[in-house]
Amino acid sequence: MFDGEPLVFSPFMIFVLGLSFLVISYFLGMLLHSSFMYEDKNNMKKNSKRAWTLCMSAGVGITFWMFFYGYYTNIYLPANLG
């Protein structure tokens, strides 16, 4: 699969990856925020900046883990195992 050639990343590919990362993490943060505010709120105001920041950072963390795991299993492991 990788005949010793380095991977070539075009600027457009990096832009699409970055944009998709931001969009996925934003919508995942919104999903977490809505479930946190309407189901599990414990003395939190509806428009709390602290809850919004917590949920957005959780969305970024979960999305980073998904992107990192995808890179690790699809690019890093095959290149180093064979």
C-alpha positions as CSV (number, residue, x, y, z in Angstrom):
1,M,0.0,0.0,0.0
2,F,2.7,2.5,0.9
3,D,5.6,1.6,-1.4
4,G,8.0,3.8,0.6
5,E,6.5,7.0,-0.8
6,P,5.7,9.8,1.6
7,L,2.1,10.9,1.9
8,V,1.3,14.1,0.0
9,F,-1.2,16.4,1.7
10,S,-2.5,19.2,-0.5
11,P,-3.5,22.5,1.1
12,F,-7.1,21.9,0.1
13,M,-7.1,18.6,1.8
14,I,-5.7,20.1,5.0
15,F,-8.4,22.9,4.7
16,V,-11.2,20.3,4.3
17,L,-9.9,18.2,7.3
18,G,-9.7,21.3,9.5
19,L,-13.1,22.5,8.5
20,S,-14.7,19.1,9.0
21,F,-13.0,18.9,12.4
22,L,-14.5,22.3,13.5
23,V,-18.0,21.5,12.2
24,I,-18.1,18.1,13.8
25,S,-16.8,19.3,17.1
26,Y,-19.2,22.3,17.1
27,F,-22.3,20.1,16.4
28,L,-21.1,17.5,18.9
29,G,-20.7,20.3,21.5
30,M,-24.2,21.5,20.7
31,L,-25.5,18.0,21.2
32,L,-23.8,17.6,24.5
33,H,-25.0,21.1,25.6
34,S,-28.6,20.4,24.8
35,S,-28.5,17.1,26.6
36,F,-26.7,18.6,29.6
37,M,-28.9,21.7,29.9
38,Y,-32.3,20.1,29.4
39,E,-31.8,16.7,31.0
40,D,-29.0,16.8,33.6
41,K,-28.9,20.4,34.8
42,N,-28.1,20.8,38.4
43,N,-28.4,24.4,39.4
44,M,-27.3,25.6,36.0
45,K,-28.8,28.5,34.2
46,K,-30.1,28.0,30.7
47,N,-27.6,30.4,29.1
48,S,-24.6,29.5,31.3
49,K,-21.3,30.3,29.7
50,R,-19.6,27.8,31.9
51,A,-21.8,25.0,30.6
52,W,-21.3,26.1,27.0
53,T,-17.5,26.2,27.4
54,L,-17.5,22.8,29.1
55,C,-19.6,21.2,26.4
56,M,-17.7,22.8,23.5
57,S,-14.4,21.6,25.0
58,A,-15.8,18.1,25.4
59,G,-17.0,18.2,21.8
60,V,-13.5,19.2,20.6
61,G,-11.9,16.5,22.8
62,I,-14.2,13.7,21.5
63,T,-13.7,14.8,17.9
64,F,-9.9,15.0,18.4
65,W,-10.1,11.4,19.7
66,M,-12.1,10.2,16.7
67,F,-9.7,11.9,14.2
68,F,-6.6,10.6,16.1
69,Y,-8.0,7.1,16.3
70,G,-8.8,7.2,12.6
71,Y,-5.3,8.3,11.7
72,Y,-3.7,5.7,14.1
73,T,-5.6,2.8,12.7
74,N,-5.6,3.7,9.0
75,I,-2.3,5.4,8.5
76,Y,0.1,4.8,11.4
77,L,-0.4,1.1,12.1
78,P,-0.3,-0.2,8.4
79,A,2.8,1.8,7.7
80,N,4.6,0.5,10.8
81,L,3.4,-3.1,10.7
82,G,4.3,-4.0,7.2
